[in-house]
Amino acid sequence: MTESQSIPQPRRPITRNRNGCLTCRKRKIKCDLGKPQCERCTRYSVKCIYSKTTEALPIRPIRPAHSSPSQATPERTSHRQPAEPDAQTPASPGPSLPNHARNLNSQHSTSVISNTHIPPFVPHRSAQPGWQTALETLGPVDLLMAVCRNTRMASYFLQPSEPPNFLHAFFPSIEDLQCFHHCVTYSFSIIVVSEDHNPWVGSVAPLFMTTQGEESTSGTALKLSMLYMGAVHLSYLQGRDGSTTASLNTRSLALNYRKDCLRLLRLLSSKHPPTCDAAFLSACALTLTADLLGTNPKWRELMRIVKSTIEGVGGMDVIISTSTYVDPAMKCAVESLVTLSLLGSFSTGIDYSILSGDVHGAPTWWTVLAEAEEKQHGLRRFEELCGISRSLITLYATLSSFLITTDTSSFMDTEMAHRIESDWNGWVMTEGALEPEERVKAGSLAIWQAGNISILRKIHKASRTDERVEKAALAVLEICASVGDKVEYMNWPLIIACSTLKDPISRDSARAQLKLFVPQCCYEIEVVQMVCEEMWTRIDEGEDEQACGWVEILLESGCPVLLG
């Protein structure tokens, strides 16, 4: 059977307890019946209310969710037509590959979204007079901020909101409207560890409304990247809730958005000099993030576009100058791309990093961003974006580049290795001990322990049963269990730890931790689980180090995705 003929397997029915609290019943998810507060309501700081009229009701399976009337009506606007299949089709996936990844390239279709003129905002005339007057005093960007200002995972969990009327002027298609609204009200909250004053909401999202002239193309690319992310995340939630058909349709729509976005990004990067504004880099960062969440195997081209565009404008020192003002949207996009590029290196063994630090310190532009956080009001710390210390990311970039170079050659610079290891060990006793924010400290220590494993295994050639390796791996598992709901970028160190586990009890602990990550992740957690199980199988069968690594497993399974 070819990839395009593969048929998605039906999901198991999801059960919901009718004795559950009103919040869980409204969200159509299973309640653990905890009293006085269930676990989910406690986790999201939501008031937990039980109805006295529903006591002693039996448990029943949830039927697949039906489309809303607005989605099912003939008037539903959609300009998207089926596309020609991609010329490049990845290798056929192995039997353990998640079903959605098998069908990824068979669901492509083409959209004719173009860089059209955005119509002026017209207030919705059916609104109440007082509210209408208030709306008329605000511009579109202020209105968008009003929609996004209080959006967090907890508020979406309690009561998903409907798209406001003013957004219809920007998104005439109901599919586009729903995906964009989902992105800014929910998806943006799962890609940062601190949801307070989320820069993706406050600084990046409005760019598509404000770009003009030549910048309007990058603004349209940014809009499409947000649609892509919203659709990927929404399709996963639909599938998790049992609506398989809706999930597949939304995922196909997501690939539409991605194709349109990539066309514009290629166009912008091919100019002389290439376009490299905040909207362009934000579109690249969001598309790569959606590729990660959606396990899209075609992320490498975009990573190359990012690197070539940065080189084409003269490097990061040109993009992030030493001026007194740092654009918050540019900072958010660049810092996200730094982390994503390191995940690219981690996933492939190829150096994609745009943070070319060395043992002599961080590059100037990276230091400029750090100093701006102290001097410029309103800038969010890098740590609040990804939950990892800025200084540790600098050290990890150096370590990653060194290990990749060492793996591809038969020579190891022992003096360089000693300096890198010394700096790595020194970090935990200095900056690592000073981090005040618990989630950042946990994420940083997890990466630090994972880096310890890499140093021991690749520089010192320690075995998996080495006491130091085992201790570091168990420390990563313990840290992962402590981070709660904000698990962003924690799959990264967890995979490294899992690659060393031989004890069945430790493996069971890792499996349990991965299951706890599932509600907070997207499609990517399925691939992480598959990779870990395959690593353990190959370790038990005595295969060599390269065969037991995640890079080779991803390639041989036909799913060379971005891990993280």
Buried (B, 14 or more C-beta within 10 A) or exposed (E): EEBEEBEBEEBEEBEBBBBBBBBBBEBEBBBBEBEEBBEBBEBBEBEBEBEEEBEEEEEEEBEBBEEEEEEEEEEEEEEBEEBEBEEEEBEEBBEBBBBBBBBBBBBBBBBEBEBEEBEEBEBEEEBEEEEEEEBEEBEBBEBBBBBBEEBBBBBBBBEBEEBBBBBBBBBEBBBBBBBBBBBBBBBBBBBBBBBEBBBBBBBBBBBBBEBEEEBBBBBBBBBBBBBBBBBBBBBBBBBBBBBBBBBBBBBBBBBBBBBBBBBBBEBBBEEEEBBBBBBBBBBBBBBBBBBBBBBBBBBBEBBEBBBEBBEBBEBBEEBBEEEEEBBBBBBBBBBBBBBBBBBBBBBBBEBBBBBBBBBEEBBEBBBBBBEBBEEEEEBBBBBBBBBBBBBBBBBBBBBBBBBBBBEEEEEBEEEBBEBBBEBBEEBBEEBBEEBEBEBBBBBBBBBBBBBBBBBBBBBEEBEBEBEEBBEBBBBBBBBBEEBEBBBBBBBBBBBBBBBBBBEEEBBEBBBEBBEBBBEBBBBBBBBBBBBBBBBBEBBEEEBEBEBBBBBBBBEBBBBBBBBB
